[in-house]
Amino acid sequence: MPSPGIGLGQVAFVALWLVGGLALMRVGRELVTPLLPAGSPLAAPLGLPLALVGLWLPSFWLGHVLPLTVAGAIGLVVVVVLALVARSRRTGDSYAEDTGRDSGDADPSTLGSLFPGDFRIAAVVFAGAFLFMVLLRLVDPAAHPTGGEKFLDFGLLNSLLRTSTLPPEDMWFAGEPVSYYYGGHLLVSQVTRLTGTPPEIAYNLALAGSYATLLTTAYGLAAGIAARVEAPHRLAGGLAVFFVGFASNLLPPLNLLAALLPEDLVASVAGALGYGLHGLAAGLEHFSYWTASRVIDGTINEFPLFAWLNGDMHAHMLQTSFTLLAAGLLAAYAWLPPGRVWRRRLVVVGLLPALAGMAAVVNTWSFPTVAGLTLLGVYLAGPAPQSVLPRSIGARLTFDALVPNEAARLVTALALAGFVGLGGLAWSAPFWLQSATSRPLGIFPARSPVAGLLIVHGVFLLLFGIYLLRMAGAGASDARRGAALGTLVFLFGGAAGMLGPALLLFLIIIGFFVLRTDRLAERMRGSDGSGRRPATDDRVTDDRVTTDGGPVAGATRPPRLPRPSFETVLIVAGLGLVLLVEFAHVDEGGAAPRFNTVFKVYMQVWILFGSAAGVVLARLVADHHPDLPLSTPRWRRRFRVLAAVLVVLTSIYGAFALVSHVEGTQLDETDALTLDATAFVDEAHPEEAAAIDWLDSREGQPTIVTAAPGGYYWTPSEGRGASAPASLTGVPTVLGWYHEAQYRGDEHYQPRLEAVRIIYSGDVAAQTAALRRYDVAFVYLGPAERAKYDPVTIDDHPALTVAAQFEQVTIYRVDQGALTGE
């Protein structure tokens, strides 16, 4: 039986996961350092997710032919060996000196060498976020079925821990591979194996670890971009941590405002905005952490704090840090000098396809995002993408004339993004062949109301609008023309009744012109005004050419006009995703066909926006130049006030939600503080706890049968067992949750549903046929089964004997030999 409260054993596992995460970060830092400017604060934060990728890839590929424990150990050894090789080859790297900054390895002391500055800061971020989430999980650790899909996530983890090789057997569709993207749960299961952690503890530690990895990567991405443009990088990183990990949308402050204003006024405003009262007038006494995730009707509008408070260990959450890793690698690509061709090839041809492949298996919705980020990052930022190609081909695609060269740049970027996508398909091929499902593509769904878009994304749209217009005002004439074009699009879109998409497209156009025309201006004038040769020269070079962007001898450095950087790529990418789901979706059918599309895409949008917002807000309060619009001391003070106001407004949700969480208003069915995700069973469902423990102690994956279908509630008296025995143990049942109908179709789902009914209440001949067909080893007869099937006849079958008897549950063993007459 699980421990009712936290003890030294659970504390030891917390320490083990924390130290293990920091160790992987330190090892991974060696892998990514050769791609970054010396002393970049991005090195250690990128190191952690990159090391996890190195663990995952061998686990996924070798795990199909070798025991998963062996595959995970091989992955860990590969990561360490590659890190040692990378460190040994980094000595004398000329690019390590291109920025003139001190390297994180510059400290000659042993301590400084082992724990360089960027690692120490990243370690603080990781440890703080990890322990913060551990404390929250102690209050509400239960992997219960209500309010999310914890039974799916915990069941996947258990199923992977029970299997020896991939693909895992579906715990809700016995005898078949899981029909779901399971890559994130595979990674968690490998860490669980390597650390020897019980799965009920690993579930909550994985939530804490994934949250901490996300925030650490967001910190590094924002700080790295800010350092590159000489903005206060720690401020940028800290703001990114806040916006990604703690901030919410604008619904909670609107709820607070509505609670303070007269009801008639609130109703009038809500009617004018075309937004229902349920979104604006809940009032303080009705606060629920849930409401802010359901702003736009027919969709889910999650943000990280809600997701981790809710406590699912869902695929779209586990993928977040790897999406930011892809963005960070593309930023490194953009910063590599043109002469570092092989390192840029390593990023685009080597690392990004592997990341795309991993995304396909971890969260398939993120697979196209990696390719899209590649297109934007390669085209909008950095050296000419033609230079990544073989030199003979790249030279033919490089032109002196501006328009042909720009067209060649775009075509090459498209080709490289396509290569990343195709490479991702190759890296994830076993998943597509064994576990992936398909859905039709739908177009032109009912669009989101403007009020809903502004409530969900308003803080970011405000920041990005100010920032991009400011940069356009200080940029080349083409950038100002882009702003004018964007304004026309916005006006025409609003007149056509498409104000929301028009607003998004307005900002996309400005972001595109601001960033790309700035690069074109650098190319045409041959200097960025800083006394340096531009690192964005659009001509093809090879590794023998020295184009390291170093200072020109004897040059004086005038005050540099602040220019856009890679944060603009993140902005355009996020805006593009929001715009995309206004016009296209994966059709799930039913009354809300784009429900899942918005659900899975908006999390990606939030982490891109949140990381960019850290850089944008830091630059708004710090960038000074006489030719930069809105750059007077008065405006800088206004931006500081704006920053404070936005932080306060977006913190309201977190303040109320944390109080609610700690006071136990969420579903927490245990009295003791614990990290045991199954401890709630003893108190909430004591009639089945011992039976589930008995099943959990079985070896391997014997097939059981339980009441079907399961759902989001565990109410045995109504015949709904929520597939608890399978979900909490990983022992596969003939049919579990009704999600299987979505995954596999009714033609496969309905026969099993009927077979389960026959097993419990059919005649002996029909029961025998069903038990043989699905190779059932145990029949679970508990409260849900007795309530759902009347009369129950399975207990009279001659091939069944009692394997275990409990107060309200009987588990029968099926003699398959007797069924076949052997």
C-alpha positions in Angstrom: 0.0 0.0 0.0 1.3 3.5 -0.8 2.5 5.7 2.0 -0.2 8.2 3.2 2.2 11.1 3.4 5.6 12.4 2.3 8.6 10.8 4.0 12.3 10.5 3.6 11.8 8.2 0.6 9.9 10.7 -1.4 12.3 13.5 -0.3 15.2 11.4 -1.6 13.5 11.0 -5.0 12.9 14.8 -5.2 16.6 15.4 -4.5 17.5 12.7 -7.1 15.4 14.3 -9.9 16.7 17.8 -9.0 20.3 16.8 -9.0 19.8 14.6 -12.1 18.2 17.5 -14.0 21.1 19.8 -13.1 23.6 17.2 -14.1 22.0 16.8 -17.5 22.0 20.5 -17.9 25.7 20.7 -17.3 26.4 17.8 -19.7 24.1 19.3 -22.4 25.8 22.7 -22.0 28.9 21.2 -23.5 27.0 20.1 -26.6 25.4 23.4 -27.4 28.2 25.8 -26.4 30.1 25.5 -29.8 27.0 26.9 -31.5 26.7 30.1 -29.3 28.7 33.3 -28.7 31.1 33.0 -25.8 29.4 33.6 -22.5 25.9 33.4 -23.9 23.3 32.9 -21.1 21.5 30.6 -23.6 24.1 27.8 -23.3 23.2 26.0 -20.1 19.4 26.5 -20.5 19.5 24.9 -24.0 21.7 22.2 -22.6 19.1 20.5 -20.5 16.4 19.9 -23.2 19.2 19.0 -25.7 20.6 16.4 -23.3 17.0 15.0 -22.9 16.8 14.8 -26.7 20.0 12.8 -26.7 18.4 10.4 -24.1 15.2 10.1 -26.0 16.4 9.4 -29.6 18.2 6.1 -28.7 15.4 5.2 -26.4 12.9 5.5 -29.2 14.8 3.8 -32.0 16.7 1.2 -30.0 13.7 0.6 -27.8 12.0 -1.2 -30.7 14.6 -3.9 -30.7 16.3 -3.7 -27.3 14.9 -3.6 -23.8 14.0 0.0 -22.9 16.2 -0.1 -19.9 19.2 -0.9 -22.1 18.2 1.6 -24.7 17.9 4.4 -22.1 21.3 3.5 -20.6 22.8 3.7 -24.1 21.2 7.1 -24.7 22.7 8.4 -21.5 26.2 7.1 -22.3 25.9 8.6 -25.8 25.1 12.1 -24.4 28.0 12.0 -22.0 30.5 10.8 -24.6 29.4 13.5 -27.1 29.7 16.1 -24.4 33.2 15.1 -23.6 34.1 15.1 -27.3 32.6 18.6 -27.8 34.5 20.0 -24.8 37.8 18.5 -26.0 37.4 20.1 -29.4 36.2 23.5 -28.2 39.7 24.7 -27.3 40.9 27.4 -29.6 37.5 27.9 -31.2 37.8 31.2 -33.1 34.1 31.9 -32.9 34.3 31.8 -29.1 35.9 35.2 -29.3 33.6 36.9 -31.8 31.6 38.9 -29.3 34.4 40.1 -27.1 32.6 38.9 -24.1 34.0 36.8 -21.3 33.2 33.1 -21.7 31.3 31.3 -19.1 34.3 29.0 -18.8 36.7 31.9 -18.2 37.0 31.5 -14.5 40.3 29.6 -14.0 39.2 28.0 -10.7 38.0 24.5 -10.6 34.6 25.6 -9.3 34.3 28.2 -12.1 35.2 25.6 -14.7 32.7 23.0 -13.4 30.0 25.5 -12.7 30.3 28.5 -15.1 28.2 31.6 -14.7 25.4 30.8 -17.1 25.0 27.4 -15.6 24.8 28.8 -12.0 22.0 31.2 -13.0 20.1 28.5 -15.0 20.5 26.1 -12.1 18.8 28.6 -9.8 15.9 29.0 -12.2 15.5 25.3 -12.7 15.7 24.5 -9.0 13.3 27.3 -8.0 10.7 26.3 -10.6 11.1 22.6 -9.8 10.7 23.0 -6.0 7.8 25.5 -6.6 5.9 22.9 -8.6 6.8 20.1 -6.2 5.2 22.1 -3.4 2.0 22.5 -5.5 1.9 18.8 -6.4 2.2 17.9 -2.7 -1.1 19.7 -2.1 -2.9 18.0 -5.0 -1.0 15.0 -6.2 -3.9 12.8 -7.3 -3.9 11.3 -10.8 -7.7 11.3 -10.7 -10.0 11.2 -13.8 -11.9 14.4 -13.1 -11.0 17.7 -14.7 -8.6 16.5 -17.4 -6.9 13.4 -18.7 -4.7 12.2 -15.9 -6.0 8.7 -16.3 -4.7 8.8 -19.9 -1.3 10.2 -18.9 -0.8 8.0 -15.9 -1.9 5.0 -17.8 0.5 5.7 -20.6 3.3 6.0 -18.1 2.4 2.7 -16.4 2.0 0.9 -19.8 5.5 2.1 -20.9 7.0 0.9 -17.6 5.4 -2.5 -18.0 6.5 -3.1 -21.6 10.0 -4.1 -22.5 10.1 -2.9 -26.1 8.2 -0.4 -28.2 5.5 0.4 -29.2 3.6 0.1 -25.9 0.4 -1.8 -25.7 -2.7 0.3 -25.3 -4.0 0.0 -21.8 -7.5 0.8 -23.1 -7.4 -1.4 -26.2 -5.7 -4.6 -25.2 -3.6 -6.4 -27.7 -3.0 -3.4 -29.9 -0.3 -0.7 -29.9 -1.2 2.6 -28.3 -2.9 4.8 -30.9 -1.6 8.1 -29.5 1.5 10.2 -29.4 3.4 8.8 -26.5 7.0 10.2 -26.9 6.8 12.5 -23.9 5.6 9.7 -21.7 8.4 7.5 -23.1 11.0 10.1 -21.9 9.4 10.2 -18.5 9.4 6.4 -18.3 13.1 6.3 -19.1 13.9 8.8 -16.4 11.7 6.8 -14.1 13.6 3.6 -15.0 17.1 5.2 -14.7 16.3 6.7 -11.3 14.3 3.7 -9.9 11.4 5.9 -9.0 7.9 4.4 -8.4 5.5 5.5 -11.1 3.1 7.1 -8.6 5.9 9.4 -7.4 7.4 9.8 -10.9 4.1 11.2 -12.2 4.4 14.3 -10.0 8.1 14.7 -10.2 7.8 14.6 -14.0 5.3 17.5 -13.8 7.8 19.4 -11.7 10.7 18.6 -14.0 8.9 19.5 -17.2 7.7 22.8 -15.7 11.2 23.6 -14.5 12.8 22.7 -17.9 10.3 24.9 -19.7 11.0 27.9 -17.5 14.7 27.4 -17.7 14.6 27.2 -21.5 12.4 30.3 -21.7 14.8 32.2 -19.4 17.8 31.2 -21.6 16.1 32.0 -24.9 15.0 35.5 -23.8 18.3 36.2 -22.0 20.3 35.0 -24.9 18.5 37.2 -27.4 18.7 40.2 -25.1 22.4 39.7 -24.5 22.9 39.6 -28.3 21.4 43.1 -28.6 23.0 44.4 -25.5 19.8 44.7 -23.6 19.5 43.8 -19.8 19.5 40.0 -20.3 18.7 39.0 -16.8 15.7 41.3 -16.8 14.6 39.8 -20.1 15.0 36.3 -18.9 13.2 37.0 -15.6 10.3 38.5 -17.4 10.1 35.6 -19.8 10.0 33.2 -16.8 7.1 35.2 -15.4 5.1 35.4 -18.7 5.7 31.8 -19.6 5.3 30.2 -16.1 3.0 32.4 -14.0 1.1 35.0 -16.1 -2.5 34.4 -17.2 -4.7 35.9 -19.9 -6.9 39.0 -19.1 -10.0 37.2 -18.0 -9.2 37.2 -14.2 -8.5 41.0 -14.1 -11.7 41.5 -16.0 -13.6 39.3 -13.6 -12.1 41.3 -10.7 -13.2 44.6 -12.4 -16.7 43.2 -13.1 -17.1 42.2 -9.4 -16.4 45.9 -8.4 -18.7 47.5 -11.0 -22.5 47.8 -11.1 -24.1 44.7 -12.7 -26.0 46.8 -15.3 -22.8 48.5 -16.5 -21.1 45.1 -16.8 -24.0 43.7 -18.8 -23.9 46.7 -21.1 -20.2 46.5 -21.7 -20.4 42.7 -22.3 -23.2 43.2 -24.8 -21.3 45.8 -26.7 -18.3 43.6 -26.9 -20.4 40.6 -28.0 -19.0 38.6 -25.2 -21.1 36.6 -22.8 -21.5 37.6 -19.1 -20.0 34.3 -18.1 -16.7 35.7 -19.1 -16.9 39.1 -17.5 -19.0 38.9 -14.4 -18.1 35.7 -12.4 -17.2 37.7 -9.3 -14.7 37.0 -6.6 -16.8 34.5 -4.7 -17.1 32.4 -7.8 -13.5 32.2 -8.7 -12.4 29.0 -10.3 -8.9 28.3 -11.7 -10.8 26.5 -14.6 -12.7 29.5 -16.0 -9.7 31.3 -17.5 -8.9 28.4 -19.8 -12.3 28.5 -21.5 -12.5 32.0 -22.9 -13.4 31.4 -26.6 -16.5 29.2 -27.0 -15.8 25.8 -28.4 -12.1 25.9 -27.6 -9.6 25.5 -24.8 -7.3 28.4 -24.2 -4.7 27.0 -21.8 -1.6 28.7 -20.5 1.2 26.9 -18.6 0.2 27.8 -15.0 -3.3 26.5 -15.5 -2.1 23.3 -17.2 0.4 22.5 -14.4 -2.0 23.4 -11.7 -4.6 21.2 -13.2 -2.0 18.4 -13.1 -2.4 16.5 -16.4 0.9 15.2 -17.7 -0.3 15.8 -21.2 1.7 15.6 -24.4 1.3 19.3 -25.3 2.9 20.2 -21.9 5.8 17.8 -22.2 6.7 19.2 -25.6 7.0 22.8 -24.6 10.7 23.0 -23.7 11.6 21.2 -26.9 9.7 23.7 -29.1 11.7 26.5 -27.4 14.9 24.4 -27.9 14.2 24.5 -31.7 13.7 28.2 -31.4 17.0 28.6 -29.5 18.9 26.5 -32.0 17.6 28.7 -34.8 18.7 31.8 -32.9 22.1 30.2 -32.7 22.0 29.6 -36.4 21.2 33.3 -37.0 24.1 34.4 -34.8 26.7 32.0 -36.3 29.0 34.0 -38.6 28.6 33.2 -42.3 31.9 31.4 -42.3 30.7 28.8 -39.9 28.9 26.9 -42.6 29.3 23.4 -41.1 27.9 24.5 -37.7 24.8 26.0 -39.4 24.4 22.9 -41.4 24.6 20.9 -38.2 21.7 23.0 -36.8 19.4 22.8 -39.9 20.3 19.5 -41.4 21.2 17.6 -38.3 19.5 18.8 -35.1 16.3 20.3 -36.3 15.1 17.2 -38.3 15.7 15.1 -35.2 13.8 17.6 -33.1 10.9 17.6 -35.6 10.9 13.8 -35.4 10.8 13.9 -31.6 8.0 16.4 -31.7 5.9 14.1 -33.9 6.0 11.4 -31.3 5.8 13.6 -28.2 3.0 15.9 -29.4 2.2 15.6 -33.1 0.6 19.0 -33.1 4.0 20.5 -32.6 5.6 18.7 -35.6 4.6 21.3 -38.2 5.6 24.1 -35.8 9.3 23.0 -35.8 9.3 23.1 -39.6 7.5 26.5 -39.6 10.0 27.9 -37.1 12.8 26.7 -39.4 11.3 28.6 -42.3 10.9 31.8 -40.4 14.2 31.6 -38.6 16.3 30.7 -41.7 14.6 33.2 -44.0 14.1 36.2 -41.7 17.3 36.1 -39.6 20.9 35.2 -40.0 23.2 34.6 -42.9 22.0 33.6 -46.4 20.2 30.2 -46.3 21.9 29.5 -49.6 25.2 29.1 -47.8 23.9 26.0 -46.0 23.7 24.2 -49.4 26.8 22.7 -51.1 28.9 25.7 -52.2 28.5 25.0 -55.9 24.7 25.1 -55.6 24.6 27.9 -53.1 26.7 30.1 -55.4 24.3 29.6 -58.3 21.4 30.8 -56.1 23.2 34.0 -55.0 22.6 37.1 -57.0 23.8 40.7 -56.9 20.3 42.0 -57.8 18.1 42.4 -54.8 14.8 40.9 -55.9 16.3 37.6 -57.4 18.5 37.1 -54.4 15.6 37.6 -52.0 13.5 35.2 -54.0 16.3 32.7 -53.9 16.6 33.2 -50.2 12.9 32.5 -49.7 12.9 29.4 -52.0 16.0 28.0 -50.2 14.4 28.6 -46.8 11.3 26.8 -47.9 13.4 23.9 -49.1 15.3 23.7 -45.8 12.0 23.8 -43.9 10.8 21.0 -46.1 13.9 19.0 -45.4 13.4 19.5 -41.7 9.8 18.2 -42.1 10.9 15.2 -44.2 13.8 14.5 -41.9 11.3 14.6 -39.0 9.1 12.0 -40.7 12.1 9.8 -41.1 13.2 10.2 -37.5 9.7 9.3 -36.3 8.9 6.6 -39.0 8.1 3.8 -36.5 5.5 6.0 -34.9 3.7 6.8 -38.1 3.7 3.1 -39.1 2.5 1.8 -35.7 0.7 4.3 -33.6 -0.4 7.4 -35.5 -4.0 8.2 -36.4 -5.3 10.5 -39.1 -8.0 13.2 -39.0 -9.5 15.2 -41.9 -8.5 18.8 -42.3 -11.2 21.4 -41.9 -11.2 24.9 -43.2 -13.1 28.1 -42.5 -14.5 27.3 -39.0 -16.5 29.8 -37.0 -13.9 32.4 -36.1 -13.0 33.6 -32.7 -14.7 36.8 -31.5 -12.4 39.8 -31.4 -13.2 40.2 -27.7 -12.1 36.6 -27.0 -8.8 37.0 -29.0 -8.1 40.2 -27.0 -8.8 38.6 -23.7 -6.5 35.6 -24.5 -3.7 37.4 -26.3 -4.3 41.1 -25.5 -1.3 41.6 -23.2 1.1 40.2 -25.9 -0.6 42.0 -28.8 -0.3 45.3 -26.9 3.4 44.8 -26.2 4.2 43.6 -29.7 2.2 46.3 -31.4 4.1 49.0 -29.5 7.4 47.4 -30.1 7.0 46.7 -33.8 5.6 50.1 -34.6 8.5 51.6 -32.7 11.0 49.6 -34.7 9.3 50.4 -37.9 9.5 54.1 -37.1 13.2 53.9 -36.7 13.9 51.5 -39.5 14.5 51.7 -43.3 11.8 53.3 -45.5 10.7 49.8 -46.6 9.8 49.0 -43.0 7.7 52.1 -42.8 6.0 51.1 -46.0 5.4 47.7 -44.4 3.7 49.4 -41.5 1.5 51.3 -44.0 0.7 48.1 -45.9 -0.2 46.4 -42.6 -2.5 49.3 -41.7 -4.3 49.0 -45.0 -4.8 45.3 -44.5 -6.1 46.0 -41.0 -8.6 48.6 -42.3 -9.9 46.4 -45.1 -10.1 43.3 -42.9 -12.1 45.2 -40.3 -14.4 46.6 -43.0 -14.9 43.0 -44.2 -16.0 41.8 -40.8 -12.7 40.0 -40.1 -11.2 42.4 -37.5 -9.5 39.7 -35.5 -7.6 38.1 -38.4 -6.9 41.6 -39.7 -5.2 42.6 -36.4 -3.1 39.5 -36.5 -2.1 40.0 -40.1 -1.3 43.7 -39.4 1.3 42.7 -36.8 2.7 39.9 -39.0 3.3 42.2 -41.9 5.0 44.8 -39.7 7.1 42.2 -38.0 8.1 40.7 -41.4 9.1 44.1 -42.9 10.8 45.3 -39.8 13.1 42.3 -39.5 13.7 41.5 -43.2 14.1 45.0 -44.6 16.5 45.7 -41.7 18.6 42.8 -42.9 18.4 44.1 -46.5 19.5 47.5 -45.5 22.5 46.0 -43.7 23.4 44.1 -46.8 23.1 47.1 -49.1 25.2 49.4 -47.0 27.7 46.8 -45.9 27.6 47.8 -42.3 25.2 47.8 -39.4 26.3 51.2 -38.1 28.1 49.6 -35.2 31.6 49.6 -36.6 31.3 45.8 -37.3 31.0 44.0 -40.6 27.4 42.6 -40.7 26.9 39.0 -39.6 24.0 38.8 -42.0 25.8 39.1 -45.3 23.7 37.3 -48.0 26.7 36.0 -49.9 27.9 32.4 -49.8 31.2 31.7 -48.0 33.0 28.6 -46.9 34.9 27.8 -43.7 38.1 29.2 -45.1 36.7 32.7 -45.3 37.0 34.8 -42.1 33.7 36.6 -41.6 33.4 36.5 -37.9 31.8 39.9 -37.4 34.8 41.1 -35.3 35.5 44.8 -34.8 37.0 46.7 -37.7 40.5 47.9 -36.8 40.6 51.6 -35.9 36.8 52.0 -36.1 35.0 54.2 -33.6 31.7 52.9 -32.4 28.9 55.4 -32.5 25.7 54.9 -30.5 24.0 52.0 -32.3 20.4 52.3 -33.2 18.6 49.4 -31.5 17.3 47.0 -34.1 15.0 44.0 -34.0 16.5 40.6 -33.3 15.3 37.0 -33.0 12.5 37.9 -30.7 10.7 39.2 -33.8 10.9 35.7 -35.3 9.1 34.4 -32.2 6.5 37.1 -32.5 5.7 36.4 -36.1 5.7 32.6 -35.5 3.2 33.0 -32.6 1.0 35.4 -34.6 1.0 33.0 -37.6 -0.2 30.1 -35.4 -3.1 32.1 -34.0 -4.0 33.2 -37.5 -3.8 29.7 -38.9 -6.3 28.2 -36.5 -8.8 30.9 -37.4 -9.0 29.4 -40.9 -7.9 25.8 -40.6 -8.2 23.0 -38.1 -8.0 19.3 -37.7 -11.7 18.3 -37.8 -12.7 16.5 -34.7 -16.4 16.6 -35.6 -19.2 17.4 -33.2 -20.4 20.8 -32.2 -16.8 22.2 -31.6 -14.7 20.9 -34.6 -11.6 23.0 -33.7 -11.7 22.3 -30.0 -8.6 20.2 -29.9 -6.7 22.3 -32.5 -6.9 25.5 -30.5 -6.2 23.6 -27.3 -2.9 22.1 -28.6 -1.8 25.2 -30.7 -2.5 27.9 -28.1 0.0 26.4 -25.7 2.7 26.7 -28.3 1.6 30.3 -29.0 1.9 31.1 -25.3 5.4 29.9 -24.8 6.6 31.7 -28.0 4.8 34.9 -27.0 6.0 34.7 -23.4 9.6 34.3 -24.3 9.4 37.1 -26.8 7.6 39.4 -24.3 10.5 39.1 -21.9 12.9 40.6 -24.5 10.4 43.1 -25.8 9.6 44.6 -22.4 13.2 44.6 -21.3 14.1 46.5 -24.5 11.2 49.0 -24.1 12.4 50.0 -20.7 16.1 50.0 -21.6 16.7 50.9 -25.3 17.9 54.5 -25.7 18.8 56.3 -28.9 17.9 59.8 -30.1 16.6 58.5 -33.4 14.5 55.8 -31.8 10.8 56.7 -31.4 9.4 56.8 -27.9 12.8 56.9 -26.4 12.7 60.0 -24.2 13.2 59.6 -20.4 9.4 60.3 -20.1 8.6 57.4 -22.4 11.0 55.1 -20.6 9.2 55.9 -17.3 5.9 55.2 -19.0 7.2 51.8 -20.2 8.3 50.9 -16.7 4.8 51.8 -15.5 3.3 49.7 -18.3 5.5 46.8 -17.3 4.4 47.0 -13.7 0.7 47.2 -14.6 0.9 44.2 -17.0 2.8 42.1 -14.4 0.1 43.0 -11.7 -2.8 42.3 -14.0 -1.5 39.0 -15.3 -0.6 37.9 -11.7 -4.2 38.1 -10.4 -5.0 34.6 -11.6 -1.9 33.1 -10.1 -2.6 34.8 -6.7 -6.2 33.5 -6.5 -5.4 30.1 -8.0 -2.6 29.4 -5.6 -4.7 30.3 -2.6 -7.5 28.2 -3.9 -5.1 25.3 -4.6 -3.5 25.3 -1.2 -6.9 25.7 0.6 -8.0 22.5 -1.2 -10.9 23.9 -3.3 -9.5 21.8 -6.1 -10.2 18.1 -6.2 -7.8 16.7 -3.6 -9.0 13.5 -2.1 -6.1 13.0 0.3 -5.6 14.7 3.7 -1.8 14.2 3.9 0.9 16.0 1.9 2.3 13.4 -0.5 3.7 13.1 -4.0 1.9 9.7 -4.4 -0.5 10.1 -7.4 -2.5 7.0 -6.3 -2.9 7.8 -2.5 -6.3 9.2 -3.2 -7.7 5.8 -4.1 -7.5 4.5 -0.5 -9.6 7.4 0.8 -11.9 8.1 -2.2 -12.4 4.5 -3.4 -11.5 2.2 -0.6 -13.9 -0.5 -2.0 -11.5 -1.0 -4.9 -8.1 0.1 -3.6 -6.9 -3.3 -2.5 -8.1 -4.9 -5.8 -6.2 -2.3 -7.9 -3.1 -2.9 -5.7 -3.4 -6.6 -6.4 -3.6 -6.0 -10.2 -0.7 -3.6 -10.0 1.5 -6.3 -8.5 1.0 -8.6 -11.5 4.0 -9.0 -13.8 3.9 -8.0 -17.5 0.7 -7.1 -19.3 -2.0 -9.7 -18.8 -5.3 -8.7 -20.4 -8.2 -7.8 -18.1 -11.8 -6.8 -18.8 -13.6 -4.0 -17.0 -16.8 -2.1 -17.5 -16.8 0.0 -20.7 -16.7 2.6 -21.8 -14.8 4.6 -19.2 -15.0 8.4 -19.0 -14.1 11.5 -17.0 -15.8 10.3 -13.8 -15.2 7.5 -11.4 -18.7 6.9 -10.1 -19.2 3.1 -9.7 -22.8 3.5 -8.5 -23.7 4.8 -12.0 -21.7 2.1 -13.7 -18.8 4.4 -14.6 -15.5 3.0 -13.4 -13.4 5.4 -15.5 -11.2 2.4 -16.5 -9.6 2.9 -13.1 -8.0 -0.6 -12.9 -6.2 -0.3 -16.3 -5.4 3.4 -15.9 -3.9 3.2 -12.5 -1.8 0.0 -13.2 -1.0 0.0 -16.9 -2.5 -3.6 -17.1 -4.5 -3.4 -20.4 -8.2 -3.9 -20.5 -10.3 -5.0 -23.5 -11.9 -1.5 -23.8 -11.4 1.6 -21.7 -12.2 5.2 -22.3 -14.5 6.3 -25.2 -11.5 8.2 -26.6 -10.7 4.9 -28.3 -13.6 5.6 -30.7 -11.9 8.8 -31.7 -8.5 7.2 -32.1 -9.6 4.1 -34.0 -13.1 4.7 -35.3 -16.5 3.1 -34.5 -15.8 0.1 -36.7 -13.1 -1.0 -34.2 -14.6 0.4 -31.1 -18.2 -0.9 -31.2 -17.3 -4.6 -31.5 -15.3 -4.4 -28.4 -18.0 -2.5 -26.5 -20.4 -5.3 -27.4 -17.9 -8.0 -26.5 -17.5 -6.5 -23.0 -21.2 -6.5 -22.5 -21.3 -10.2 -23.6 -18.5 -11.1 -21.2 -20.4 -9.8 -18.2 -24.0 -10.7 -19.1 -24.1 -12.9 -22.1 -24.5 -16.7 -22.4 -21.6 -19.1 -21.9 -21.0 -19.8 -25.6 -20.8 -16.1 -26.4 -18.7 -15.3 -23.4 -16.3 -18.1 -24.3 -15.8 -16.7 -27.8 -15.2 -13.2 -26.5 -12.8 -14.3 -23.8 -10.8 -16.3 -26.4 -10.8 -13.6 -29.0 -9.2 -11.0 -26.7 -7.1 -13.5 -24.7 -8.5 -12.3 -21.4 -6.5 -13.4 -18.4 -8.5 -11.7 -15.6 -12.1 -10.6 -15.3 -12.6 -7.6 -12.9 -16.0 -7.6 -11.2 -16.4 -4.6 -9.1 -19.1 -2.0 -8.2 -19.2 -0.4 -11.7 -19.5 -3.7 -13.4 -22.4 -4.8 -11.2 -24.2 -1.5 -11.6 -23.8 -1.4 -15.4 -24.5 -5.0 -16.3 -27.7 -6.7 -15.1 -27.8 -9.6 -14.7 -24.1 -10.4 -14.3 -23.6 -14.0 -15.6 -19.8 -14.2 -15.9 -19.3 -15.5 -12.4 -21.0 -18.8 -13.5 -18.6 -19.5 -16.3 -16.9 -22.9 -15.9 -13.5 -21.6 -17.1 -13.2 -19.0 -14.4 -11.8 -19.3 -10.9 -11.5 -16.7 -8.2 -7.9 -15.2 -8.3 -8.5 -12.7 -5.6 -11.5 -11.8 -3.4 -12.1 -8.4 -1.8 -15.1 -6.9 0.0 -16.7 -5.4 -3.1 -14.4 -6.7 -5.9 -13.9 -10.2 -7.2 -11.1 -10.9 -9.7 -11.5 -14.0 -11.8 -8.7 -15.9 -13.5 -9.5 -17.1 -17.0 -8.2 -20.6 -18.0 -7.6 -20.1 -21.7 -6.8 -23.8 -22.0 -10.3 -24.7 -20.7 -11.8 -22.2 -23.2 -10.2 -24.0 -26.1 -10.8 -27.5 -24.7 -7.1 -28.2 -24.3 
